[in-house]
Amino acid sequence: VVAVHPNDREFVMKAIDGALYERKPYSIDHRIVRPDGIERIVHEEAEVTFDASGKPVRMGGTGQDVTGRKRAEQQLVTLRKAVNTSGEVIFLTDREGIITFANPEFTHLYGYTAEEVIGKVTARILKSGKLPQEAYEEFWKTILNKQIVKGEILNKTKDGRFVTVEGSTSPILDEGRNIIGFLAIQRDITDRKRAEAALREGEER
């Protein structure tokens, strides 16, 4: 025996009333409380059958425990909010380096919207051309060896400015430890690098 959660009872009763008086089947998610006090979330679908005179004679439906799915969905929502408000550039690529996700800070720093870069190869979008080819080859060799790359790199924005970023690129592995993509986290340190360079010049003078 289970009971509808006290805070969801009004919501559930409105759905039942709609089925009874407006003849509208309903499909809702709501909480229940088990006899042991544990709360679960169920997905419930039901409709009322009426006789020839319009009198309700039977209500039939199904209920499914969707607690795990709903919690996973909420975790994804929370994760997306954290990624989008982190203040750091975060983007994902597939195994070939093709961008599959970019957060708002990516747009703020590089000038490209997510729609402009998703489906594009990272190196072609951000490569500054100021680093030797050997540096890029070593980068790919390291992450394809399932190792994290940390450090600084010079990239180029949409409007042609050069920016120095520091951060990390991590391989994303599936359950079989096969690489399925990469996660990059970066922060803009251009101003800091300029200040350090100016300080060095002042000390030399």
N, C-alpha and C positions, 0 to 999 in steps of 0.2 A: 504494500500500500504506500502510495506517495501522495504528497500534497503540493499544490501549486504554491510557489513562493509568495508570501504575503504582499510583496511589492509588485508582483506581476498579476495578481488576481483580477484587478480591474481591467487590465489589458486583455486577459484571456476571456473574461466574461463579455467584453465588447465583441470579440471574434465569434463567440458562441451565439450571442444575440443576433449578430449579422447573419449567421447561418440559419437561425430560426425564423427571424422576422423579415429578412431581406432575401432569403434563399441564396446567400452567397457562400460558396465553399471557402474555407480559410486555410491559410498556410502560414504558420507563425513559429517563431522560436521563443521559448520562455524557460524560466528556471523552475525546478521542482526541488522539494526537500524530502529526502528519504527518511524513514523512521530512525536511522542512526544519526540524523542531523546533517548528513553530507548533502551539499547542493550539487545538482547536475543541470545541464542545459539540454532541452529536448526540442526537436523539430516536430511539430504536430500538424497534420493535415486532416481535415474532416469536412463532411457535408451532411446535410439533413435530407432524408427521403420523405416525401409527402404523399398522402393518398389522393384519390380523385377529388375529394372535397377540399383539398388544401390543408388538411390536418397533418402535422408532423407525426410520423410513425416510427422513425428510426434515425439515429445518428451513427454514422460509421466513419472510421478514419484510421490513421496509423500514427505511431509515435516512434521517434528514433533518437537515441542518445547521441548528441553531437558535441558533447563537452570538449573532447579533444580537439576537434576541428575548430570550434569557436575560439578556444584558447590559443591555438596556433595562429589563427587569423589575427587575434589581438596582439600577439607577440610580433607578427609581421608589421602591423600598423605602428606599434611602438618603435620597432627597429627602423622603419622608414622615417618616422618623425625624428629619431635621433640622428640618422644619417643626413637628413635634409637640414638640420639645424646645428650641426656639429661645429661649423665654422672652419672646417677643413675640406679641401677638395677630395672627393671620394668618387671613384669610378670603377666599373667592372669591365673586363674584356673576356672574350672566349679564348680558347687555346691559341688561336692565330693572331691574337692582339686586336681583334675587332671589338670596338666598344659596344657594350650591351646595356650599360646604365651610367648616367652621370648625374650628380646631385647639383643643387642650385649654386653651391660655392664654385663648382667647376665653371659654370656660366659666368659667375662674378669675376673669376680670375682670368679665364681664357677668352671670354667673349662669345663663345659658341653656346647655343642652346642645346639641350639634350637631343632635340629632334634633328639638329644639324650634324651631330657627331655619331649618333647611334647607327651602327652599320658601317662605320668608317674605321680604317686602321689607325691605331693610336699614333704610330710613328709618323705617318703622313700628315696628321693633323697638328701635332705638337712639336715635331722635330725641329730644332733650331738650326741645324746645319753647322753649328759652331764646334761640335765635338767630333773627334776622330771616329771613323767607322769601327775601329777596334773596341771602343767603349760600348757601342751598341751590341756588338757581337758578344762581348763578355757579359753584358747584362742578360741577354737571352740565354746564353750558356748556363748562367747561374740559376735563373728561375725555372728553366726546363729541367734542371737537376733537382727541382723541388726545394730549392733554398730561397730564403727571403733576401731581397736586395734592399739595403738601406743606404741613404746618402743624399747627396745634392746633385741636381741636374739642371742644365740650362734649357728651357723650353721657349717656344714662341707662341704668342697670342694671335687671335684672329686678325687684329689690326697691325700685326707685324712687330709688336714690342717683344723684347726679350725679358724673360722673368726667370729668376733662380728659385727653385723649390727644393725643399728637403722633405723626405718622407720614406715610404717603404712600398715595395711591390711584393705581394705574397701569392704563391700558387694556391689555387683552390682545388682540393682533391675530393674525389668521390669515395665511396665505401671501399673500393678496390685500390685506393691510393693512386688512381690515375688522374692526371691533370685535366680539369674540365674548364679552367679559366684562371683569371688573375684578379686580385684586388689591389688597387693602388690608393694610397692615402698620402696627400701632399699638403704642404703649407707654404705660402709665399714668404720668402725671406729676402726678396730683392732689396728692400730698403735697408735691412740689416747688413747685407753684403756691401752696399754702397757706403754705409756709415763706417764699416770696418776698413774699406779701402781708403776712404778719406782720412781716417785716423792714421793708417800706416803712412800715407803720403805726408801728413803733417809731421809725424815723428821723424821721417827721413829728412824733411827740410830742416 
